[in-house]
């Protein structure tokens, strides 16, 4: 059934649209302004019909490549930083100009991993984006590649778009790439079909995914698949679709018969604090090893906090309020939690009974496959 957009606000009150480098750049790395204009037009249509849109865009480094050539004495990291610095200005200028043609203000949000590590910084960014939406401003989000290097980098903007969608309680995430979705083989080959739906209990999809990455981006379809599965488990619809098709997002929202892969969300939604923790695995500052008794308590049907009396070892350095990884003595990954103590104090009190738990159950996310996945 095809709907009018004005009737879709209830189902899609707020969405995130993620645009990959392979959509917004041309073969030579220069910005594809014509394609960007079509994406902006699509978002403007949604905006005019009362749907809040957060745009997560790649393309800064690629855009910088078409503007400057770093000198030979510039090392790889420095070259990437200056390409991002020059390219981000060009990328944001393009968005601001194109949205301005529709009378829509656009604002820039540059994020790093550190924006999500600390709960206070996380809430500051969340509140800023909410304020932009309340003032009818389109937030345009990108990783701050000028300072994000090595361990400070997101895996790719697929990861960033998931973090933003989760943080902002979006109803749906649209990941736009240069193909129509996930196929059972190479698109165009005989017998290859588009996978239209991935359900929470779907298995075997990984075997169809190739490891190819775009020339100007860090991500690939495997990254998109993993990100989509994770965010769908939190109750958010995810659509992988072709950003080279005009009006693809509004067509999906309308219910038109267009190609895409839809990740059906879990029926249960996760609260905001546990969303933050569940996405913090790559931000974890330390490792907590627990004994069998504590493991059984955490994996039991009743919510349980992690007490220091059940801890057998602590590795790494962390402060109070940091996220820590929790494993059993076989190093099977059990979950993540926000520490109530710093690592130095916690190490001095391993195995002791203390008044306050190391991780309170309100700030604990247990791995659904606990005891199956290795910690390393």
PyMOL commands that set and color helices and strands:
alter all, ss='L'
color gray80, all
select helices_A, chain A and resi 5-7+21-24+33-48+60-65+76-100+114-117+119-134+150-152+157-167+205-208+221-232+248-254+272-278+281-283+292-299+308-310+343-348+361-363
alter helices_A, ss='H'
color red, helices_A
select strands_A, chain A and resi 14-19+52-57+106-111+138-143+172-177+197-198+237-242+261-263+286-290+311-316+323-328+333-338+364-366
alter strands_A, ss='S'
color yellow, strands_A
deselect
rebuild
show_as cartoon
